[in-house]
Amino acid sequence: MQIIEISDFAVRSAVVRLRRNGTPMCFVVYPMIHMAEPAFFTAVSRRLRTADVIVTEGVGGDSGFSLLGRALTLSYSVLRFNRRAGLVQQRIDYESSNADIVNPDATATEFGTAWRRAPLHQRMLIWLLLPAVMAVRLFGGTRTIWSRALEVNDLPTTSEEQWAERYPRLQDAFLGDRDAMLLEALYRLHEERHTEQIEVAVVYGAGHVPAIVHGLIKYGYRPRSADWLTVKSLS
């Protein structure tokens, strides 16, 4: 199942609805790209008005964002200075919603602890790669920024599997540990509220969505429908 699709015409994000037989609660998963056309964030915000619970990401909470966290944010937010890209940074006003807001993400301390578990040479590799990534996003053209390597599917590619095997500690810091926290929150919502006819919106970075889908499948939820939102028109 495609989660982020990149074609000659557009970058699109699949909004996936998961349901479980005999359970009225519905999960709606919004795979997020943190820099997109304004219309993408407007469309997501509009759809969230129907949600009863919104589960959203965001590292922080106890001691502010770490230096690495700020660098990672900068690595994609520089796109706003690339006039050819025509993108804006993610802005969704969750607090104005009537929905219950759940943020099960790691704190800055937890993220920092997971990051420091990775070998030093691997952490240095990330620091060396970040300037190159930012340069491409700041000065690159549309086709360079939106390469098909950025596509996301529910099953990992060979290169993604090789990365996870070669850098397991980095994989845990960026995805694995945070995915576990997210799934724990989703399972808790199921246990406590699965008899209610409510919509639970999960608004997380696209890289987390494969874990979300496969984690909910273990609880009997299945993708029942999906539709596309345009992240960026390329035509």
C-alpha positions in Angstrom: 0.0 0.0 0.0 1.4 3.4 -1.0 1.5 6.0 1.8 3.4 8.8 0.0 3.3 8.7 -3.8 5.5 10.7 -6.1 4.6 10.9 -9.8 5.4 13.2 -12.7 2.4 15.2 -11.7 2.2 15.5 -7.9 3.3 14.4 -4.5 0.3 12.8 -2.7 -0.4 11.5 0.8 -2.9 8.7 1.4 -5.4 9.3 4.2 -6.1 5.8 5.4 -9.2 4.7 7.4 -9.0 1.6 9.5 -11.9 -0.2 11.0 -12.5 -3.4 13.0 -15.4 -5.7 12.7 -17.9 -5.3 15.5 -16.1 -2.1 16.7 -17.6 1.3 16.0 -14.4 3.2 16.6 -12.5 4.3 13.5 -8.8 5.3 13.1 -8.0 7.8 10.4 -4.3 8.1 9.6 -2.9 11.3 8.1 0.7 10.7 6.8 2.3 14.1 7.1 5.0 15.8 5.1 6.2 18.7 7.3 6.8 21.1 4.3 4.0 21.2 1.8 1.8 23.5 -0.2 -0.5 25.6 2.1 -3.6 23.8 0.6 -2.4 20.5 2.0 -2.3 21.7 5.6 -5.6 23.5 5.1 -7.2 20.2 3.9 -5.9 18.3 6.8 -7.1 20.9 9.3 -10.5 20.9 7.7 -10.8 17.1 8.0 -9.7 17.1 11.6 -12.9 18.9 12.5 -14.7 15.6 12.5 -12.2 13.9 14.8 -13.1 13.1 18.4 -9.5 12.3 19.4 -6.3 13.6 17.7 -3.1 11.8 18.3 -0.2 13.9 17.1 3.6 13.9 17.2 6.1 16.4 18.6 9.3 15.8 20.5 9.8 18.1 23.4 8.0 18.6 26.7 10.6 18.6 29.5 13.8 20.4 28.6 13.3 22.0 25.3 14.4 20.7 21.9 17.9 19.4 21.7 20.5 20.8 19.3 20.0 17.8 17.1 16.3 18.3 17.1 16.7 21.9 16.1 19.1 20.8 13.3 16.6 18.2 12.0 13.8 20.7 12.0 16.1 23.1 10.1 16.9 20.4 7.6 13.4 20.5 6.2 12.3 24.1 7.2 15.0 25.6 4.9 12.7 24.7 2.1 10.6 27.8 2.9 13.6 29.9 1.6 13.6 28.0 -1.7 11.2 30.1 -3.8 11.0 27.5 -6.5 9.7 24.9 -4.1 6.6 27.0 -3.0 6.3 25.3 0.3 5.3 26.3 3.8 6.1 24.7 7.2 3.4 22.6 8.9 1.0 24.7 10.8 -2.1 23.0 12.3 -4.0 24.5 15.2 -4.9 21.5 17.3 -5.9 23.5 20.3 -8.8 25.1 18.4 -10.3 21.7 17.9 -13.0 20.3 20.2 -11.2 16.9 20.0 -9.1 15.4 22.8 -5.4 15.9 22.0 -3.0 13.0 22.7 0.8 13.5 22.3 2.5 10.2 23.1 5.8 11.2 21.5 9.2 11.1 23.2 10.4 14.0 25.4 13.6 15.8 24.5 15.4 13.8 27.2 14.1 10.5 26.0 15.0 11.3 22.4 18.5 12.4 23.5 19.0 9.3 25.5 18.1 7.1 22.5 20.3 9.2 20.2 23.3 8.8 22.5 23.0 5.0 22.4 24.1 5.0 18.8 27.8 4.6 18.2 29.7 7.9 18.0 30.8 7.3 14.4 27.2 6.8 13.3 26.1 10.0 15.1 28.9 11.9 13.3 27.7 10.5 10.0 24.3 12.1 10.6 25.9 15.5 11.4 28.0 15.3 8.2 25.0 14.4 6.1 22.7 17.2 7.4 24.5 20.1 5.6 24.3 18.3 2.3 20.6 17.6 2.8 20.0 21.2 3.6 21.9 22.4 0.6 19.9 20.2 -1.8 16.6 21.4 -0.3 17.7 25.1 -0.3 19.1 25.3 -3.8 17.6 22.2 -5.6 14.9 22.3 -8.2 11.5 20.6 -7.8 12.6 17.2 -9.3 15.7 17.1 -7.1 13.8 17.8 -3.9 11.0 15.4 -4.7 12.9 12.3 -5.8 11.1 9.0 -5.9 13.4 7.8 -3.1 11.1 9.8 -0.8 8.1 7.6 -1.5 6.7 5.6 1.5 5.0 2.3 1.3 3.6 0.0 4.1 6.4 -2.5 3.4 10.1 -1.4 3.7 12.3 -1.3 0.6 15.5 -3.3 0.4 17.5 -0.1 1.2 15.4 0.7 4.2 15.9 -2.8 5.5 19.6 -2.6 5.0 19.7 0.8 6.8 17.8 -0.7 9.8 20.1 -3.6 10.0 23.3 -1.6 9.7 22.2 1.3 12.0 19.8 -0.3 14.5 20.4 2.4 17.3 19.7 5.2 14.9 16.6 3.5 13.6 15.4 3.2 17.2 16.1 6.8 18.0 14.3 8.2 14.9 11.5 5.7 14.5 11.5 2.5 16.6 11.3 4.0 20.1 8.8 6.7 19.1 6.7 4.1 17.2 6.5 2.0 20.3 5.2 5.0 22.3 2.7 5.8 19.7 1.3 2.3 19.4 1.0 2.0 23.1 -1.2 5.1 23.1 -3.3 3.7 20.2 -3.8 0.4 22.0 -4.8 2.2 25.1 -7.4 4.2 23.2 -8.7 0.9 21.7 -9.0 -0.8 25.1 -10.7 2.2 26.8 -13.0 3.5 24.0 -13.5 0.8 21.3 -17.2 0.5 22.1 -17.7 4.2 21.3 -18.6 5.5 17.8 -15.7 7.9 17.6 -13.1 8.9 15.1 -9.4 8.9 16.2 -7.2 10.9 13.9 -3.5 10.0 13.9 -1.5 12.9 12.5 2.1 11.7 12.3 5.1 11.9 9.9 4.8 9.6 6.9 7.7 7.5 8.1 5.8 6.4 11.1 2.7 5.3 9.2 3.9 1.7 8.2 4.3 0.9 12.0 0.9 2.5 12.7 -0.9 0.4 10.0 0.8 -2.9 10.9 0.4 -2.2 14.7 -3.4 -1.7 14.3 -3.7 -4.8 12.1 -2.5 -6.8 15.1 -5.6 -5.5 17.0 -7.9 -6.6 14.2 -8.2 -3.2 12.4 -8.0 -3.2 8.6 -7.6 -0.5 6.0 -11.2 0.0 4.7 -10.7 3.0 2.5 -8.3 5.7 1.5 -8.1 8.8 -0.5 -5.4 11.2 -1.6 -4.4 14.7 -0.5 -2.0 16.6 -2.8 1.2 17.6 -0.9 2.8 19.4 -3.9 1.7 19.7 -7.5 4.6 19.0 -9.9 2.9 19.7 -13.2 
